[in-house]
Amino acid sequence: MRARYRAIPLIVTSLASALLASTPAGAFGGGGSGTRGGADGHELSASASQSRIRVTQESGPTGGKQGTVASTDVNWKPPPCWYEPVFTPEQLKNFSENDGSGDAGLRDGWYGSELWTDHFRDEKDATTIFTKPATVKGYKNYNLGKKGYFWRGVAPDVTGIDDTSLCSRLMFWQDAGEIPDVPNAPTAETLADYAYNKIKVPETEVELKPAAKSTVNLPTWVWLDKGTFRDVKVRAELPGTGLWAETTAKPVALHLDPGTEDAEVFPASGDCRINDDGSIGTPYTKGNADKTPPCGIRYLRATDGTPYRLSASVTWQITWEGSDGTGGDLPDGTFETTQEMNVQEIQSINR
């Protein structure tokens, strides 16, 4: 599931006296961001009312059933929020005076239409509760003629932010080509973390022999042909900043869970190594029925009408590198699929 992003609520106490209290989802919608919701080819982009970070898949499988990985580190979380550029001076003028977003209710319901002109056009100062400095100087005519962007905060889950001062600055100006020197300014690592749950990996439906039914006390061979699993690389970019990061997921192991305690797995750990060519295990060949497979299962009890649920979970090793020469490791991710296994009490089998 793709995380949804929206502008952070800003609680403002006065603009000379008082401004409105909170920001609805999508407060900075529109503004000519150049991004949109959904997918365009291999581009996975969020609209400007969420995040302007643009994520594209650089390598890896693009067809078939896919899903996102789950972090093996339950304590790891991506940054709760950060700042992004959203409006040029011209875009802000269009939004505030001509309803450039196409939604007057959005503009008027957030701050009240007068704030846009009072603060960003007519140089009226604003006073905020959570940010420093508490009094924010106004802007003259939206900074028209200057090169740069007005920035605002975004967050995946506003209600999940414990510290209400995080990313809560009133929308502010930054010259072109510069990253704001403020807490929670975006970095290449921010983009790498954001891209983590954008990685799409293939579902894991393993080849089995025997395929239709397994037999009690005889091994079931498990394998995947070469090329099934390949590295998946995604690139996350934040327009207007020069920041980018490439996050790569490399498959390293397949873990088998037979779905019952009445079974043995091979190897005993249940972890089958993924080979350099993307294959797993060894394909079954005639005459191997009594041999121990390098990757497989032996069921010790037949099913009674309810099949076992064989779970195949692939571990993905995830690393990143960024535009500023930084890089490192992110927590391993796993993706699990299950398939039904019927086991029969038959003493003979085609060899």
Beta strands, then each sheet from edge to edge (+ up, - down):
strand 1: 6-7
strand 2: 12-14
strand 3: 39-40
strand 4: 43-45
strand 5: 54-59
strand 6: 66-68
strand 7: 70-71
strand 8: 82-87
strand 9: 126-128
strand 10: 135-136
strand 11: 148-155
strand 12: 172-175
strand 13: 200-202
strand 14: 207-209
strand 15: 214-215
strand 16: 219-223
strand 17: 232-238
strand 18: 243-257
strand 19: 263-266
strand 20: 271-273
strand 21: 296-299
strand 22: 308-322
strand 23: 327-341
strand 24: 343-344
sheet 1: 1+ 11- 8+
sheet 2: 1+ 11- 12+
sheet 3: 2+ 9- 10+
sheet 4: 3+ 4- 5+ 17- 18+ 20-
sheet 5: 3+ 4- 5+ 17- 18+ 22- 23+ 7-
sheet 6: 6+ 13-
sheet 7: 14+ 16- 21+ 19-
sheet 8: 15+ 24+
end
